């Protein structure tokens, strides 16, 4: 295969606990104000903090696609409306033709909250009639909803590799453009709060009682969040103005353990190195690394080791999960949007929650935001099953 | 996009492996209906072998069949795994626990509940550190996975293990999902002709309204109509039956508004 030019990112959107739209996320990142709050999610009865999006309960999916109504698809709809992302995709569809536009979204739990509600309402062991597995809980349901909502007729698929899901969606999108199957791909992910992930991470003793503190010496685990995010990836020829370009994607497997990372960070190292190689650049050319940085003892330490071995201790890096929480299958796209904002705004976020540095973390973790030109950002997302993905974004030239 | 196939695996009730499938498809052996029996994956060590979820047993069974036929190490392959539902039994059990006593949710069940459990265990079992994905396009997951595998083979420098699998849920969720029987299939795909090629595959996305190819043999109909992984059957049948010089065409499934179509050749 010949070397292809890097796809443009011509539109982005996110809704997370910081609010709806890019300005809400950007303002919070600059001000250092977290979106996390003590857990008030119905049915989650233990002490932790969550990144909850307000207003989902009051905004059902209506009209011809009402069958898809569930928390996850409501969050998708809210994200499509943020910064008129749906309108920008509409322009792209008119320009490119619906068959030439694809859709790849990541999620870990899709609309499983509907299943949780249904099981709580069992009568004589049977699930209630209203429960429509195929259009809510099914892993592909929200993607199908977004495809129908936007009128996309190209390939439509869902990546579900836990916390790397929406980062890996970029790999598929890039391949769809490189292999001339699509001219543009809507890429992203949506993951919404549910009891399965809240109690699941708790069962693994990975949830922090208070707001998460990535890279802090006293970090005590994760804050689970929910978010939606999209990016419009386009072949440069015929594209609108680029906010940034996708220079490289790196993917790897730990081949180690289902829920613990490789102790030396081998998988993390390989995925970061893969992204640099795909772009043909040296580690010194990366200005800022947005870490996976969940706030778990092991993840942050292992990621720091991998960053140290590839980049040394100078490259500025930080985790933004102190603002958004860990949005799981949506983390990749939320942090990709933050990477694009960093390039557009000339801005590196700090690392909210980091009060006392960990002597075992020798990387250059930013404690404060920096207003400085940013030309290249590497964004890490690592998931259960030892599934790793790193995305490299660059300034459009 | 042109690919080559060096290994294939299959598992269904009454059809435990590719050799049996080939004989039944060719009419050399009668199909005998029987209960599906999961095989414990020999690739995994003691506790994991016994405790791993049904979907992982099925996926590793067919992937291992295909890997052995291809004569490759798992470390030499990237992974594209596809399933509509992931692991139905674990999801059912977890939902029941969350409704009855959420504090009892098992950490093992939780990490096994992720959609990418099968490809994660495959990487652990084989030691493969290549990229590995787990995807779904609901009923059309096999067509999406074949497209993804083709792109991955041609973008990367290693062969790809394509593995599609689907297992039934437990009551009471089973009736809502409607996948009554397990099915799994795996293909080892290359971007260059391997030493022992079983077939070449020319993959195109065709415009226009067409229906996917159906199985030639009646005994597959039940599983084909209910299990998304069984969309692999028409392709498997043609691979089994194809004579040198023949170029059968299989319409695998819808990808967006197009039909993913494969032309096979020896």
Interface residues (C-beta under 8 A of the other chain):
Chain A: X1 X43 X44 X45 X46 X98 X99 X102 X108 X112 X115 X116 X118 X119 X120 X122 X125 X126 X127 X131 X133 X134 X138 X139 X140 X141 X143 X144 X147 X152 X153 X154 X155 X156 X157 X158 X159 X160 X161 X162 X168 X171 X172 X175 X176 X178 X179 X181 X195 X196 X199 X200 X201 X202 X203 X204 X205 X251 X252 X253 X254 X255 X256 X257 X258 X259 X266 X267 X270 X274 X383 X384 X385 X386 X387 X389
Chain B: X1 X79 X84 X85 X86 X91 X94 X95 X96 X98 X99 X102 X103 X105 X106 X107 X110 X111 X112 X113 X114 X115 X116 X117 X119 X120 X121 X123 X124 X126 X127 X128 X129 X130 X131 X132 X133 X134 X135 X136 X137 X138 X141 X144 X147 X148 X150 X151 X152 X154 X155 X171 X172 X173 X175 X176 X177 X205 X207 X255 X256 X257 X258
